Amino acid sequence: MPVGFFYENSLPELKELFANEYQALFAGPGEFGVAWMLSQRGRTIGNWLAVDGEVERSNTYNLWMRPMGHRHLIEMRVEAAGKPRALLTFYREPGWPFTDEDVARLAMVEPLLQRAATPDDGLIWIGDSVSEEHLIVDASGKRLISLSYGAERLLQEAHMIGQGVSLVSSLDAPPRFAADLCNQYRSVGLDTLHLPAGTGKLQETGRPIRTVSSDSAADGDQMLLTMLLERPRSVTVVADIMAMQLSPLRSEILQFAATGGRRTDAPRMFGISKESLKKHLAEIYRATGALEWTELASSLTAGKS
């Protein structure tokens, strides 16, 4: 099972199919989709090229690719520590098939993606407490009683697979993890779950609450679920830097500084002189508002507090 997905220009209705009907529609025999791609061994790029003429009867093609005007696909399975960690798929319209030359181009960036996908126990996960959202469910976690205004948006943007969260209509039932969290709390007393999501990691915390009003229709034991979408600090740094529209070299210098790199190591790291570094830093300081190297990391988050 994929833990999540991101497909930047897919129609909401197609995302809905993938998110909530994945096992039923896209993982069975004769499907050359995500499950098939992840199961391949040996060649990590372009296995789909070998079955390009066998896909017309598959749901992967007819329900996912055809509505978007796509006919050809090439995939890259990113492996690290001996197992698949991520899957990238690229699509083209009819008449423009992928070739072995495209496989070679993708192979050039494969080492970088492998490094990015290597498990890192030192990752710093951060969440914006302002973006916390809440659900109130019954004690079983199977009936939705109420929700905060942004809860539905947060769950939809998490792009989680198999949680029963509609991407095209209002949330009228709790996601499946609500029942898991309630069961966990009753059985062992643990009140927090961390679930991988397509855009990071979703932290869910549960607290028992009680109804005060005697005429409330939502009587009985209830649970308040607090949800927070967390992302690795290294990822949010990249997003912040890209928004500044610095040159590629200045962006790399800023990322190096913001993720703990030392200024004394920067000239050797980027193959530039100390004088050139000073010139680049002057523009970086202007863009970030920082006054010195040690302020660059905090300057990226100053506007979010």
C-alpha positions in Angstrom: 0.0 0.0 0.0 1.3 3.5 -0.8 1.2 5.8 2.2 0.2 8.8 0.1 0.4 10.4 -3.2 1.0 13.7 -4.9 -0.1 14.3 -8.5 0.0 17.9 -9.3 -2.5 18.3 -12.1 -4.9 15.4 -11.6 -8.6 16.0 -11.4 -10.1 15.7 -7.9 -12.4 12.9 -9.0 -9.3 10.8 -10.1 -7.5 11.6 -6.8 -10.6 10.3 -5.1 -10.4 7.0 -6.9 -6.8 6.5 -6.1 -7.1 7.5 -2.5 -10.2 5.5 -1.6 -10.4 2.7 -4.2 -6.7 1.9 -4.6 -6.8 -1.7 -3.6 -10.1 -2.5 -5.4 -9.2 -0.8 -8.7 -5.4 -0.4 -9.1 -3.6 -3.2 -7.3 -5.1 -6.5 -8.8 -3.9 -8.8 -11.6 -3.3 -7.1 -14.9 -2.8 -3.7 -13.4 0.5 -2.1 -14.3 0.2 0.6 -11.7 2.0 1.5 -8.4 1.8 -1.9 -6.9 3.3 -3.5 -10.0 6.0 -0.9 -10.3 7.1 -1.3 -6.7 7.2 -5.1 -7.0 9.7 -5.0 -9.8 13.3 -6.0 -9.1 16.6 -5.2 -10.9 15.9 -2.4 -13.3 14.7 0.7 -11.3 13.7 2.9 -14.3 11.5 2.3 -17.2 10.0 -1.2 -16.6 6.6 0.2 -17.9 8.2 0.6 -21.3 8.2 -3.2 -21.7 4.4 -3.5 -21.2 3.4 -0.3 -23.0 1.2 -2.2 -25.4 -0.6 -4.3 -22.7 -2.2 -1.6 -20.7 -5.4 -0.7 -22.6 -7.6 -3.1 -20.6 -6.3 -2.0 -17.2 -7.9 0.4 -14.7 -4.6 2.1 -14.4 -4.9 3.3 -18.0 -8.7 3.7 -18.4 -9.6 5.2 -15.1 -6.4 7.1 -14.3 -4.4 8.0 -17.4 -6.9 8.2 -20.2 -9.1 10.9 -18.5 -6.0 13.1 -18.3 -5.1 12.6 -22.0 -2.1 10.5 -21.1 -1.0 7.4 -23.1 2.6 6.9 -22.2 4.3 6.5 -18.8 7.8 6.0 -17.4 8.5 5.3 -13.8 11.4 5.6 -11.4 11.5 3.4 -8.3 13.7 5.0 -5.8 15.4 2.5 -3.6 17.4 3.0 -0.4 18.6 0.7 2.3 17.6 -2.3 0.2 13.9 -1.4 -0.3 11.7 0.8 -2.4 11.2 4.2 -0.7 9.4 6.3 -3.3 8.0 6.1 -6.8 8.0 8.8 -9.4 5.8 8.6 -12.5 6.0 10.8 -15.6 3.3 10.9 -18.3 3.0 12.0 -21.9 0.2 12.3 -24.4 -0.4 9.9 -27.4 2.3 10.0 -30.1 5.1 10.9 -27.8 6.4 7.7 -26.2 9.3 7.5 -23.7 12.5 5.9 -25.0 15.7 4.5 -23.6 17.2 8.0 -23.9 14.6 9.1 -21.3 15.7 6.3 -19.1 19.3 7.5 -19.3 18.3 11.0 -18.5 16.5 9.9 -15.4 19.4 7.7 -14.3 21.5 10.9 -14.0 19.4 12.1 -11.0 18.8 8.7 -9.5 21.7 8.9 -7.0 20.4 12.2 -5.7 16.9 10.8 -5.2 18.4 7.7 -3.5 20.3 10.0 -1.1 17.1 12.0 -0.4 15.1 8.8 0.3 17.6 7.3 2.7 16.1 7.0 6.1 17.4 9.7 8.4 16.9 9.2 12.2 18.1 12.7 12.7 15.2 14.4 10.8 13.6 17.3 12.6 9.9 17.2 12.1 8.1 20.5 12.5 4.4 21.5 12.4 2.7 24.8 12.6 0.6 24.8 15.8 -1.6 27.5 14.2 -2.7 24.8 11.7 -3.9 22.3 14.3 -7.4 21.1 13.4 -9.8 19.0 15.5 -12.5 16.3 15.2 -14.9 15.2 17.9 -15.9 11.5 17.5 -17.8 9.0 19.6 -15.8 6.7 21.9 -15.5 4.1 19.1 -14.1 6.6 16.6 -16.6 5.6 14.0 -19.1 8.4 14.3 -18.2 12.0 13.5 -19.9 14.5 15.8 -18.2 17.8 14.9 -15.1 19.2 13.3 -13.2 22.4 13.1 -13.5 24.5 9.9 -10.1 23.5 8.6 -10.1 19.8 9.5 -11.6 18.7 6.2 -9.0 20.7 4.2 -6.1 19.4 6.2 -7.2 15.8 5.7 -7.7 16.3 2.0 -4.3 18.0 1.6 -2.6 15.1 3.4 -3.3 12.8 0.4 -3.5 9.7 2.5 -4.5 6.4 1.0 -7.3 4.2 2.4 -8.6 6.5 5.1 -12.0 7.1 3.5 -11.5 10.9 3.2 -13.4 12.2 0.3 -11.6 14.7 -1.9 -14.7 15.9 -3.7 -17.4 16.1 -1.1 -17.8 17.0 2.6 -16.5 14.9 5.4 -19.4 13.0 6.9 -17.5 10.2 8.7 -14.2 10.1 10.6 -11.1 8.9 8.8 -10.2 5.3 9.6 -7.4 6.3 11.9 -9.9 7.7 14.4 -11.1 4.2 15.3 -7.5 3.0 15.5 -6.6 5.8 17.9 -9.7 5.3 20.1 -9.0 1.5 20.3 -5.3 2.2 21.1 -6.3 4.6 23.9 -8.8 2.1 25.4 -6.5 -0.8 25.3 -3.1 0.5 26.2 -3.6 4.2 27.2 -1.5 5.7 24.3 -3.1 8.8 23.0 -1.0 9.6 19.9 -0.6 8.2 16.4 1.9 9.3 13.7 0.9 8.3 10.2 2.9 8.9 7.0 1.1 11.1 4.5 1.7 12.2 1.0 2.9 15.6 2.1 4.6 14.7 5.4 3.5 13.0 8.6 0.1 13.4 10.3 0.2 13.5 14.1 -3.1 12.7 15.8 -3.7 13.1 19.5 -6.8 11.9 21.3 -8.4 13.2 24.6 -11.6 11.9 26.2 -14.2 14.6 26.7 -17.7 14.7 28.1 -21.0 16.4 27.1 -22.1 19.1 29.4 -25.5 20.1 27.9 -28.2 17.6 29.0 -30.1 18.1 25.8 -27.2 17.5 23.5 -27.9 15.0 20.7 -24.2 14.0 20.9 -24.4 12.4 24.3 -22.2 9.6 25.7 -18.4 9.3 25.8 -16.5 11.2 23.1 -13.0 11.8 22.0 -11.4 15.1 20.9 -8.8 14.4 18.1 -6.2 17.0 17.4 -4.5 16.8 14.1 -1.2 18.4 13.0 0.5 17.9 9.7 4.3 17.8 10.2 7.1 18.1 7.6 10.8 17.6 7.8 12.6 20.9 8.5 14.9 20.2 5.6 11.9 20.1 3.2 10.3 23.2 4.5 13.7 25.0 4.1 13.8 24.1 0.4 10.2 25.4 -0.1 11.0 28.6 1.7 14.2 29.2 -0.4 12.5 28.4 -3.7 9.9 31.1 -3.0 12.7 33.7 -2.7 13.8 33.3 -6.4 17.5 33.5 -5.7 20.0 32.2 -8.2 20.7 28.5 -8.0 24.1 29.0 -6.3 22.7 31.4 -3.7 19.8 29.1 -3.0 22.3 26.3 -2.3 24.4 28.5 -0.1 21.3 29.5 1.9 20.1 25.9 2.2 23.6 24.9 3.4 23.5 27.6 6.1 19.9 27.0 7.1 20.5 23.3 7.7 23.5 23.7 9.9 26.4 24.2 7.5 29.4 26.3 8.7 30.4 29.4 6.9 34.1 28.4 7.0 33.2 25.3 5.0 31.2 27.1 2.3 34.0 28.2 0.0 35.3 24.6 -0.3 31.7 23.2 -0.5 30.8 25.4 -3.4 34.2 25.9 -5.1 34.2 29.7 -4.7 36.6 32.1 -3.0 35.9 33.9 0.3 35.5 37.1 -1.6 32.8 35.6 -3.9 31.1 34.1 -0.8 30.8 37.6 0.7 29.2 39.0 -2.5 26.7 36.2 -2.6 25.9 36.5 1.1 25.2 40.2 0.7 22.3 39.4 -1.7 21.2 36.5 0.5 21.1 38.8 3.6 19.1 41.3 1.6 16.6 38.7 0.5 16.2 37.1 4.0 16.6 40.1 6.2 19.3 38.3 8.2 22.3 40.2 9.3 24.8 37.3 9.6 25.3 33.7 8.8 23.9 32.4 12.1 20.6 34.2 11.6 19.9 32.6 8.2 18.0 29.6 9.6 15.8 31.7 11.9 15.1 34.2 9.1 13.3 31.6 7.1 10.8 31.0 9.9 10.4 34.5 11.2 7.5 35.2 9.0 5.6 32.1 10.1 5.5 32.7 13.9 
